[in-house]
Amino acid sequence: MAQVLEFKLPDLGEGLTEAEIVRWLVQVGDVVAVDQPVVEVETAKAMVEVPCPYGGVVTARYGEEGTELPVGAPLLTVAVGGGPAAEPEGSGNVLVGYGTQAPAARRRRVRAATVGAVTVGTPTGGTTTGQVPGRDTGHRAGPGSGASDGHVPAGAHARVTPTAPAPVSPQTPSPAPTTAPDPATADGPVPVISPLVRRLARDNGVDLRRLAGSGPDGLILRADVENALRAGTTPVPVTEETAVRAPVAAPAGGEVRVPLKGVRGAVADKLSRSRREIPDATCWVDADATELLRARAAMNAAGGPKISLLALLARVSTAALARFPELNSFVDTEAREVVRLDRVHLGFAAQTERGLVVPVVRDAHTRDTESLSAEFTRLTDAAREGRLTPGELTGGTFTLNNYGVFGVDGSTPIINHPEAAMLGVGRIVAKPWVHEGELAVRRVVQLSLTFDHRVCDGGTAGGFLRYVADCVEQPAVLLRTL
């Protein structure tokens, strides 16, 4: 007889105590394998796919997409056992002969159930998975999978549920289309990759099948959904479920309330704490970046992996921190001590659909320019795809902020608490400049340093910034530290 095991939201590390369900990867009645991802959750630090430690049939899910759950709360229940699986209560799915079916046959059955199941939520009574195109949630057979013999993996803490849990409530009825239907896309997969885009559409009653994507190969982007909302969207019919899940309607004056939670809430808390605790000051200087750009062009022309400008500025920053270690520190307020660090974990600001995140390059002081460039590329790609782990978003000791990508010259950013300083880089623009005693058009950049005035005085901060500017203007200065 099948044994029903409850899988709870695990501790995701880094002191996180809760997570929000972004997207379910399985439906009630689906067959799951050991360590198969079953739900995608958003913490205050990253988007995480949570794998299930049990193999069997999903009998219940707890929490709708958009629900925030504390660590230790039930996520789903799985029927594990060697005999025929019992029908999940309220699911409408009878999995005949599950225990005797070969893994390959189960994979084919689950894979077949995923065809076309890519809308913004499907009725939970079916066997569709609601996956994005290309995702296969079928059984992944392998040694020790335990999906068909009832074996529970070693170390897995299971709790037997004597009674069948309550089924998941059905999906909200689909709203009226926002644009004219396209016969070519009336059936088949919806070209959406980002779960955040799906969630934005679902929460605002936008039918993704009626949108024409502006991304590559017709990919639907967040801007497409926002444009549809601005153009006017038929609201979702109010039901018992939508009365709880739908955003609060804006009053007549047009006021909109946006909850400060998830990444946005974490950023708000950290910036507020930084402003409360850190007496910051900012100094800045204009620098002629013409020679730095020429050096980069020469490096890339020599062959090999391309070197980014951010990597060159990072290499300059680590060399400057070696000369001015006071800025690679933090203040222990309880002990009233400045703690200087011997390793540079360099954070850099990256703008994503989820908001501003700060990935961290570990041991940046030990890396050459090529290694820094490769790591920046890897972390930036992971940030945009929502794949950063909590460990890749924490532990920074100094931050590099290239706000020039937004087309601005300068800024006075808030320090990334508990760090002691942040180097800001504005846009590089052609300006008249006195070069070797003559007026010339040069590529000029504004550099700014925001620092914790408790760890050093203006002389140290000014010395750090002047050294960075000297390296930007004359990259050969760096040769002394290579």
C-alpha positions in Angstrom: 0.0 0.0 0.0 1.3 3.5 -0.9 2.7 5.6 1.9 1.9 9.3 1.8 4.9 11.5 2.8 4.9 15.2 3.4 7.6 17.4 1.9 8.1 20.7 3.8 9.8 23.9 2.6 13.4 23.3 3.4 15.9 25.7 5.0 17.3 27.6 1.9 20.3 28.9 3.9 21.7 32.4 4.5 19.3 32.9 7.4 16.2 33.0 5.1 13.0 32.2 7.0 10.4 32.4 4.2 9.9 32.1 0.5 7.2 33.0 -2.0 5.8 30.4 -4.5 6.5 31.7 -8.0 5.6 28.7 -10.1 4.6 25.1 -9.5 6.5 22.7 -11.7 4.2 19.7 -11.0 0.5 19.1 -10.7 -1.5 16.8 -8.5 -1.3 13.4 -10.0 2.1 13.8 -11.6 4.8 11.2 -11.2 8.0 12.8 -9.6 11.4 11.3 -9.3 13.8 11.7 -6.3 15.5 15.2 -6.4 13.2 16.4 -9.2 12.5 20.2 -9.0 8.8 20.5 -8.0 8.4 24.3 -7.3 10.2 27.5 -8.0 10.3 29.9 -5.1 11.6 33.4 -4.7 13.4 34.3 -1.5 14.7 37.7 -0.5 18.0 36.9 -2.3 17.3 34.7 -5.3 15.0 32.5 -7.3 15.4 28.9 -6.4 14.1 25.6 -7.8 13.3 23.3 -4.8 13.8 19.5 -5.4 11.7 16.9 -3.8 13.5 14.1 -1.8 10.8 11.5 -2.5 9.8 9.7 -5.6 6.1 8.8 -6.3 2.8 10.4 -7.1 1.9 14.0 -6.1 -1.3 13.8 -4.0 -1.6 17.4 -2.9 0.0 20.8 -3.1 -0.1 23.5 -0.4 -0.2 27.1 -1.4 -1.1 28.9 -4.7 1.4 30.7 -6.8 2.1 34.1 -5.1 1.7 32.6 -1.6 4.4 33.3 0.9 5.4 30.3 3.1 7.6 30.0 6.2 10.5 27.5 6.3 9.1 24.2 7.5 5.6 24.7 6.1 4.2 21.8 4.0 4.8 22.1 0.3 3.3 19.0 -1.1 2.6 15.3 -0.3 3.8 12.3 -2.3 2.4 8.8 -2.4 5.4 6.4 -2.2 5.0 2.7 -2.5 5.5 -0.4 -4.6 1.8 -1.2 -5.1 -0.8 0.6 -7.3 -1.1 4.2 -6.2 -4.3 5.5 -4.7 -6.2 8.1 -6.6 -5.4 11.6 -5.3 -8.5 12.8 -3.5 -10.2 15.4 -5.7 -7.7 15.2 -8.5 -9.7 13.2 -11.0 -6.6 11.2 -12.0 -6.3 7.4 -11.6 -2.8 6.2 -12.2 -3.4 2.5 -13.0 -0.6 0.1 -12.2 1.9 2.7 -11.2 4.0 0.3 -9.1 4.4 -2.1 -12.0 4.9 0.3 -14.8 8.4 0.5 -16.2 10.3 3.8 -15.7 10.4 4.4 -19.4 6.7 4.0 -19.7 6.1 6.4 -16.9 8.4 8.9 -18.5 6.4 8.7 -21.7 3.1 9.1 -20.0 4.2 12.2 -18.0 6.0 13.7 -21.0 2.8 13.3 -23.1 0.8 15.0 -20.4 3.0 18.1 -20.7 2.3 18.8 -24.4 0.6 22.2 -24.7 0.4 22.7 -21.0 2.0 26.0 -20.9 -0.7 28.5 -20.1 -0.7 30.8 -17.1 -2.0 28.1 -14.8 -4.1 25.1 -15.7 -6.9 23.3 -13.8 -5.3 21.4 -11.0 -7.6 18.4 -11.6 -5.7 17.6 -14.8 -2.4 15.9 -15.4 -0.7 18.8 -17.2 2.4 20.3 -15.7 2.1 24.0 -16.6 5.8 24.0 -17.7 7.6 26.5 -19.9 8.4 25.1 -23.4 11.2 22.6 -23.3 11.0 21.6 -19.6 10.6 17.8 -19.0 9.2 16.9 -15.6 9.1 13.2 -16.4 10.5 10.6 -14.1 14.3 10.6 -14.2 15.3 7.0 -13.6 18.6 6.3 -12.0 20.2 4.3 -9.2 18.5 4.8 -5.9 15.6 6.8 -7.4 13.2 4.9 -5.2 10.2 5.9 -7.3 8.9 2.4 -7.8 10.1 0.4 -4.9 8.9 2.6 -2.1 12.4 3.3 -0.8 12.8 6.6 1.0 16.2 8.2 0.5 18.6 8.0 3.5 18.5 11.2 5.6 15.1 12.2 4.3 12.8 13.2 7.2 9.4 11.9 6.3 6.1 12.2 8.2 3.3 9.8 7.4 0.0 11.5 6.9 -2.8 9.2 7.9 -5.6 11.1 6.1 -5.7 12.4 2.5 -4.8 16.1 2.4 -7.1 18.7 0.9 -6.7 19.1 -2.9 -5.6 22.3 -4.6 -8.4 24.7 -5.5 -9.1 25.0 -9.3 -7.5 27.8 -11.3 -9.2 31.1 -11.8 -11.2 31.3 -15.0 -9.3 32.9 -17.9 -10.0 36.6 -18.5 -11.1 38.1 -21.8 -8.3 38.4 -24.3 -6.4 41.7 -24.4 -5.8 41.6 -28.1 -7.3 39.9 -31.1 -6.6 36.1 -31.2 -3.9 34.9 -33.4 -4.9 31.6 -35.2 -1.3 30.6 -35.4 -0.9 30.7 -31.6 -4.4 29.6 -30.5 -2.9 26.2 -29.7 0.5 25.1 -28.7 3.2 26.5 -26.4 3.2 30.2 -25.3 6.6 31.7 -25.9 7.4 32.8 -22.4 10.5 32.0 -20.4 10.4 34.2 -17.3 8.1 33.0 -14.5 7.9 36.6 -13.4 6.3 37.6 -16.7 3.8 34.7 -16.3 3.0 35.9 -12.8 2.6 39.5 -13.8 0.2 38.4 -16.6 -1.8 36.1 -14.2 -2.1 38.7 -11.4 -3.4 41.3 -13.9 -5.7 39.1 -15.9 -3.7 39.2 -19.2 -4.0 36.2 -21.5 -0.5 35.5 -22.8 -1.9 33.6 -25.8 -3.3 36.8 -27.1 0.0 38.8 -27.0 2.6 39.1 -29.7 6.1 39.0 -28.2 8.7 41.6 -29.1 11.6 39.4 -28.1 13.7 37.0 -30.2 11.5 34.5 -32.1 8.4 36.2 -30.7 9.4 35.7 -27.0 6.9 37.6 -24.7 8.8 40.0 -22.5 7.7 41.9 -19.4 7.4 45.0 -21.5 4.8 43.3 -23.7 2.6 42.5 -20.7 3.0 46.0 -19.3 2.1 47.5 -22.7 -1.0 45.4 -22.7 -1.9 46.6 -19.3 -1.5 50.2 -20.3 -3.6 49.7 -23.4 -6.4 48.4 -21.1 -7.2 44.9 -19.9 -10.5 43.2 -19.0 -10.3 42.5 -15.3 -10.4 39.0 -13.9 -13.8 37.8 -12.8 -14.1 38.1 -9.0 -14.3 34.7 -7.3 -13.6 33.5 -3.8 -10.1 32.7 -4.9 -9.4 36.0 -6.8 -10.8 38.0 -3.9 -7.7 36.8 -1.9 -5.1 36.6 -4.6 -5.8 39.5 -6.9 -4.1 42.9 -6.2 -6.2 45.5 -4.4 -8.0 47.6 -7.0 -6.7 51.2 -7.3 -9.0 53.9 -6.0 -10.5 56.5 -8.1 -7.4 58.8 -7.7 -5.2 56.2 -9.4 -3.2 55.2 -6.3 -1.4 51.9 -6.6 0.1 50.0 -3.7 3.0 47.7 -4.3 4.0 45.3 -1.5 7.6 45.6 -0.4 8.4 41.9 -0.3 10.8 39.5 -2.0 13.9 41.1 -3.6 12.3 44.6 -3.5 11.6 44.2 0.3 15.1 42.9 1.0 16.7 45.9 -0.9 14.4 48.3 1.0 15.4 46.9 4.4 19.1 46.9 3.6 19.2 50.4 2.2 17.2 51.7 5.1 19.6 50.1 7.6 22.6 51.5 5.7 21.2 55.0 5.9 20.4 54.6 9.6 23.8 53.2 10.7 26.4 54.4 8.3 27.6 58.1 8.3 28.5 58.1 4.6 30.3 60.8 2.5 31.1 61.0 -1.2 34.0 62.4 -3.2 34.3 62.4 -6.9 36.8 63.2 -9.7 36.7 63.4 -13.6 39.2 61.2 -15.3 40.4 60.9 -18.9 39.6 57.3 -19.9 40.9 57.5 -23.4 44.1 55.5 -22.7 42.1 52.8 -20.8 39.8 52.3 -23.7 42.8 52.0 -26.0 44.4 49.5 -23.7 41.2 47.4 -23.7 40.9 47.5 -27.5 44.5 46.3 -27.8 43.9 43.4 -25.4 40.8 42.3 -27.3 42.6 42.7 -30.7 45.4 40.3 -29.5 42.9 37.4 -29.4 41.5 35.2 -26.7 38.4 35.9 -24.5 37.1 39.5 -24.7 37.9 41.7 -21.7 35.1 43.9 -20.4 35.6 47.4 -19.2 34.0 46.4 -15.9 36.8 43.8 -15.5 39.5 46.4 -16.0 37.9 48.7 -13.4 37.6 45.8 -11.0 41.3 45.1 -11.5 42.0 48.7 -10.7 39.8 48.6 -7.7 41.5 45.6 -6.1 44.9 47.2 -6.7 43.6 50.4 -5.0 42.3 48.3 -2.0 45.7 46.8 -1.6 47.1 50.3 -1.1 44.1 51.5 1.0 42.9 48.4 3.0 40.8 50.7 5.3 38.1 50.7 2.7 37.9 46.8 2.6 36.3 46.6 6.0 33.2 46.9 8.1 32.3 48.3 11.5 31.3 46.0 14.3 28.9 48.3 16.1 28.6 46.1 19.2 32.3 45.8 19.8 32.9 49.3 18.5 35.7 48.0 16.2 36.6 48.5 12.6 37.2 45.0 11.1 39.7 45.1 8.2 39.4 42.1 5.8 42.3 40.4 4.0 40.2 39.1 1.1 38.3 41.1 -1.4 34.9 39.8 -2.4 33.9 42.3 -5.0 30.2 43.0 -5.5 28.8 44.7 -8.6 25.4 46.2 -9.2 23.3 44.4 -11.9 19.9 45.5 -13.0 17.4 42.7 -13.8 13.7 42.2 -14.2 13.5 41.3 -10.6 15.2 44.6 -9.6 18.7 45.5 -8.6 20.8 42.7 -7.3 24.5 42.6 -6.3 26.3 39.4 -7.3 29.7 38.9 -5.6 33.0 37.8 -7.3 34.8 35.8 -4.6 38.5 36.5 -4.0 38.6 39.1 -6.7 42.1 40.2 -5.5 43.5 36.8 -6.7 42.0 37.0 -10.2 43.6 38.4 -13.3 41.6 40.6 -15.7 40.6 37.7 -18.0 39.3 35.7 -15.0 37.4 38.7 -13.7 35.8 39.3 -17.1 34.6 35.7 -17.3 33.2 35.7 -13.8 31.3 39.0 -14.4 29.8 37.5 -17.5 28.7 34.3 -15.7 27.2 36.1 -12.8 25.4 38.7 -14.9 23.8 35.9 -17.1 22.7 34.1 -14.0 21.3 37.3 -12.5 19.2 38.0 -15.6 17.9 34.4 -15.7 17.1 34.4 -11.9 19.6 31.5 -11.3 21.8 33.2 -8.7 22.2 31.3 -5.4 22.0 33.0 -2.1 25.7 32.4 -1.6 26.4 34.4 -4.8 24.5 37.4 -3.5 26.1 37.7 -0.1 29.4 38.2 1.6 30.7 41.2 -0.4 33.4 43.4 1.1 33.4 46.2 -1.5 31.0 47.2 -4.4 31.6 48.5 -7.9 28.6 50.3 -9.3 28.6 51.1 -13.0 25.6 53.4 -13.2 27.0 54.8 -16.5 25.0 52.1 -18.3 21.9 54.2 -17.5 23.4 57.2 -19.4 24.1 59.3 -16.3 27.4 61.0 -15.3 27.4 60.8 -11.5 25.6 59.5 -8.4 25.8 59.4 -4.6 24.8 55.7 -4.0 23.9 54.2 -0.7 26.6 51.9 0.6 25.8 48.2 0.5 25.5 47.5 4.3 27.7 46.4 6.1 30.5 47.3 3.6 32.5 50.5 4.0 32.7 51.8 0.5 31.3 51.8 -3.0 33.1 53.0 -6.2 30.7 54.5 -8.8 31.5 54.8 -12.5 29.5 57.2 -14.7 29.1 57.1 -18.5 32.2 57.7 -20.7 31.5 60.6 -23.0 33.6 62.7 -25.4 34.4 66.1 -23.9 36.9 68.9 -24.4 39.9 68.2 -22.2 43.4 69.7 -21.8 45.8 66.9 -22.9 49.5 67.5 -22.9 49.0 71.3 -22.8 46.6 71.4 -25.6 42.8 71.4 -25.9 41.6 68.1 -27.3 38.5 65.9 -27.4 39.0 63.1 -25.0 36.8 60.3 -23.5 36.0 61.4 -19.9 34.4 59.6 -17.1 33.3 60.7 -13.6 34.4 58.5 -10.7 32.8 58.7 -7.3 33.6 57.1 -4.0 31.0 56.8 -1.2 32.6 55.7 2.0 31.9 55.1 5.7 33.4 58.1 7.5 33.9 55.9 10.6 36.5 53.7 8.9 38.6 56.5 7.4 38.9 60.2 6.9 38.8 62.2 3.6 42.5 61.8 3.1 42.3 58.0 2.7 39.2 58.2 0.6 40.7 60.9 -1.6 43.9 58.9 -2.0 42.0 55.8 -3.0 40.0 57.7 -5.6 43.0 59.5 -7.0 44.9 56.2 -7.5 41.9 54.8 -9.4 41.8 57.9 -11.6 45.5 57.7 -12.2 45.2 54.0 -13.3 42.2 55.0 -15.6 44.2 57.8 -17.2 47.5 55.8 -17.4 46.9 52.1 -17.3 50.7 51.5 -17.1 50.5 52.6 -13.4 48.9 49.1 -12.8 52.2 47.4 -13.9 53.7 48.3 -10.5 51.3 45.9 -8.8 51.1 43.1 -11.4 
